[in-house]
Amino acid sequence: MSDNFDEQFDAYDDLDDDLDDLDDEVEAYCMTCKEKTPMDDPEAIWTRRGTPGTRGVCSICGTTVFRMGKTAAHASLKRPEPVQVADAPRSRGGRRVVSAVTYINYSVPDAEFAAILAEDLNRIGIQTWVPDENVDQVQWATGVHPALAECKQMIVILTPLAAKATAVSEAWQFFVRNRKPVFIVQLAPTEMPPELRTKPRFDFSGDDYKQTFRQLVQALAD
């Protein structure tokens, strides 16, 4: 249901969202009560296009409610860049090499390797989406980063630190719950989380990057 709310938010992108609602009490239309009601626990959120809104619960029935536009709660928050996850690029012959956009999931210490891997994949036509270091610091309307919902497959760059990183585990857990393909790129010996033990694994800790990369590409393209 939250995805539908996000789509509704996006339909209002042309509205003037720069006007602050400075009232202490935030009201929103409740689909259950069929009227505007005061919102309890209002939380500043953003749609995938960067449009501000507020999410909370109806003070009468407890249903989750949303309201478009900027409120005082947004004043101290940085507006995120719009998230666009496009289809994979076409080859010179006009054929998509891979139709699924690949989410690169990594911990901050592995950012350099993630960037190199993403560049190599993009170069051969496998489009990737690489989150920045602040990806988990924005409250999105759907409750998860839009790229997690829109990307079709994920590469988890796994190291001992990544295995303990909350943002990394929450991302791959979302994919596992939604039965979307997950591929493991292992950079160092790591105790594998039980949910990932059956996922395809590619060991990049050795010296033969090109050979392992080719194996990864073949798995992504299948």
C-alpha positions in Angstrom: 0.0 0.0 0.0 2.9 2.4 0.7 4.0 2.1 -2.9 0.7 3.5 -4.0 1.0 6.4 -1.6 4.4 7.2 -3.2 2.9 7.2 -6.6 0.2 9.6 -5.4 2.9 11.9 -4.0 4.7 11.9 -7.3 1.5 13.1 -9.1 1.9 16.4 -7.1 5.4 17.2 -8.2 4.3 20.3 -10.0 2.8 21.8 -6.8 4.6 24.5 -5.0 6.3 22.6 -2.2 8.4 25.4 -0.9 5.6 26.8 1.4 6.1 25.9 5.0 3.2 24.8 7.1 4.2 26.1 10.5 1.1 25.0 12.4 1.9 22.8 15.4 -1.0 20.5 14.4 -0.7 18.7 11.1 -3.9 17.5 9.5 -4.3 14.9 6.7 -7.2 13.1 5.0 -7.8 9.7 6.5 -9.1 7.1 4.0 -10.8 5.2 6.8 -12.5 8.1 8.6 -13.2 9.7 5.2 -12.3 13.1 6.6 -9.4 15.3 7.6 -8.1 14.4 11.0 -5.2 15.6 13.2 -2.0 13.5 12.5 -0.2 11.9 15.4 3.5 11.2 15.3 4.1 13.3 12.1 7.3 12.4 10.3 9.0 14.3 7.5 9.5 12.1 4.5 10.3 12.4 0.8 9.1 10.7 -2.4 11.6 9.1 -4.8 11.4 12.3 -6.8 12.4 14.4 -3.9 9.0 15.8 -3.1 8.4 16.5 0.6 5.5 15.1 2.5 4.5 14.1 6.0 3.6 10.6 7.3 1.8 9.8 10.5 -1.2 8.1 12.0 -4.8 9.2 12.2 -5.5 10.4 15.8 -9.0 8.9 15.6 -8.5 5.4 14.1 -4.8 4.9 13.9 -4.6 4.4 10.1 -1.4 5.5 8.5 -2.0 8.9 6.8 0.0 11.1 4.4 0.1 14.7 3.5 1.9 16.4 0.7 4.0 19.5 1.1 6.8 20.8 3.3 6.2 21.4 7.0 8.3 22.8 9.8 9.7 19.3 10.3 11.5 19.5 6.9 13.3 22.8 7.9 16.3 21.0 9.4 16.5 18.3 6.7 18.4 18.3 3.5 16.3 17.7 0.5 17.5 14.5 -1.3 18.3 14.3 -4.9 15.6 12.7 -7.0 16.1 8.9 -7.4 16.0 7.6 -11.0 16.6 4.0 -11.8 16.4 3.7 -15.5 16.4 0.7 -17.8 19.8 -0.7 -18.7 21.5 1.0 -21.7 21.3 -0.6 -25.1 24.3 -2.0 -27.0 25.3 -0.6 -30.4 22.9 -3.0 -32.1 20.0 -1.6 -30.0 19.7 -4.7 -27.8 19.7 -4.4 -24.0 22.6 -6.3 -22.6 20.8 -6.8 -19.3 17.4 -5.4 -18.6 17.7 -5.4 -14.8 19.3 -2.6 -13.0 21.8 -3.9 -10.4 22.0 -2.5 -6.9 25.6 -2.4 -5.5 25.3 -2.9 -1.8 28.5 -2.2 0.2 29.9 -0.8 3.4 31.7 2.5 3.5 35.3 1.1 3.7 34.6 -0.8 0.4 33.4 2.3 -1.5 36.4 2.4 -3.8 36.0 -1.2 -4.9 32.2 -0.7 -5.3 32.9 2.3 -7.6 35.4 0.3 -9.7 33.1 -2.7 -10.0 30.1 -0.5 -11.0 32.2 1.3 -13.6 33.3 -2.0 -15.1 29.8 -3.3 -15.2 28.4 -0.2 -16.7 31.0 -0.2 -19.4 29.9 -3.6 -20.7 26.2 -2.7 -20.5 25.1 -3.9 -17.1 23.7 -0.7 -15.5 24.3 -0.3 -11.8 22.9 1.9 -9.0 25.4 2.7 -6.3 24.1 4.4 -3.1 26.1 7.2 -1.5 27.2 7.1 2.1 24.0 8.9 3.2 21.5 6.7 1.5 20.1 5.4 4.9 19.7 8.9 6.4 16.6 9.9 4.4 13.0 9.0 5.5 11.4 7.8 2.3 7.6 7.6 1.8 7.7 3.9 1.2 9.9 3.2 4.2 12.8 2.0 2.0 15.1 3.7 -0.5 13.3 3.8 -3.9 16.3 2.1 -5.6 15.8 -0.9 -3.4 12.3 -1.3 -4.7 13.0 -0.5 -8.3 16.3 -2.4 -8.9 15.8 -6.0 -10.0 19.0 -7.6 -8.6 21.7 -6.9 -6.1 25.4 -7.4 -5.6 26.5 -7.6 -2.0 30.2 -6.7 -1.5 30.8 -8.8 1.5 33.6 -8.3 4.1 33.7 -8.8 7.8 32.8 -5.2 8.3 30.0 -5.3 5.7 28.5 -8.3 7.4 28.1 -6.3 10.6 26.8 -3.1 8.9 23.2 -2.5 9.6 22.5 -0.6 6.3 24.1 -3.4 4.3 22.2 -6.2 6.0 18.8 -4.3 5.8 19.3 -3.8 2.1 20.0 -7.4 1.2 17.3 -8.6 3.7 14.8 -6.5 1.7 15.8 -8.3 -1.5 15.7 -11.7 0.1 12.2 -11.0 1.5 11.0 -9.9 -1.9 12.7 -12.9 -3.7 14.9 -10.8 -5.9 18.2 -12.2 -7.1 21.2 -11.5 -4.8 24.8 -12.2 -5.8 27.8 -12.2 -3.3 31.1 -10.5 -4.2 33.4 -11.6 -1.5 36.5 -9.5 -0.8 37.8 -11.3 2.3 37.0 -14.4 4.3 33.7 -13.7 6.0 31.2 -15.8 8.0 28.3 -16.0 5.7 24.9 -15.0 7.0 22.5 -18.0 6.8 20.2 -16.3 4.4 23.0 -15.7 1.9 24.7 -19.2 2.0 22.8 -20.4 -1.0 23.3 -17.3 -3.1 25.8 -17.3 -6.0 29.2 -16.3 -4.6 32.2 -14.8 -6.5 35.6 -14.6 -4.7 37.4 -11.4 -5.6 40.0 -11.8 -2.9 42.4 -13.5 -5.3 44.6 -12.1 -8.0 42.5 -13.0 -11.0 40.0 -10.1 -11.1 39.2 -10.5 -14.8 38.3 -14.1 -14.6 36.1 -13.7 -11.5 34.6 -10.6 -13.1 33.7 -12.6 -16.3 32.0 -15.2 -14.1 30.0 -12.6 -12.3 28.9 -11.0 -15.6 27.7 -14.3 -16.9 25.6 -14.9 -13.7 24.1 -11.4 -13.9 23.2 -11.8 -17.6 21.6 -15.3 -17.3 
